[in-house]
Amino acid sequence: MKLVPLNDKVVLKQLEAEETTKSGIVLPGQAQEKPQQAEVVAVGPGGVVDGKEITMQVKAGDKVIYQKYAGTNVKLDGEEYIIVKESDIIAVVED
């Protein structure tokens, strides 16, 4: 199965949480804060949303940072995804 977002929606796959701190302390699963960093899996076509023309600024494969409580969590074929509006993405992470 494949998720195909509509309008200004973006499908994200959350990156793994850090399991150790910078000083080497191993964190149990409950103590790990969910990262707000994800990889873009699929991007909608954009179009007109609320009377404004939307041109998508991210593409599949981009690593992004999104707002903390944004989006809808979806589980498909054992994988977890987050579907957000493009406006909920606040930055693209460049290497």
JOMOJO-V667227 format. One record per run of one state. SS is the DSSP state (A for helix, B for strand, O for the rest). FROM is the first residue (numbers start at 1). LEN is the number of residues. Records with the same first field share a line. If there is no record, write none. Layout:
SS->FROM-LEN ; FROM-LEN
This chain:
O->1-8 ; 15-5 ; 21-5 ; 27-2 ; 32-5 ; 44-3 ; 50-2 ; 55-8 ; 67-5 ; 77-2 ; 94-2
B->9-6 ; 20-1 ; 26-1 ; 37-7 ; 47-3 ; 52-3 ; 63-4 ; 72-5 ; 79-7 ; 89-5
A->29-3 ; 86-3
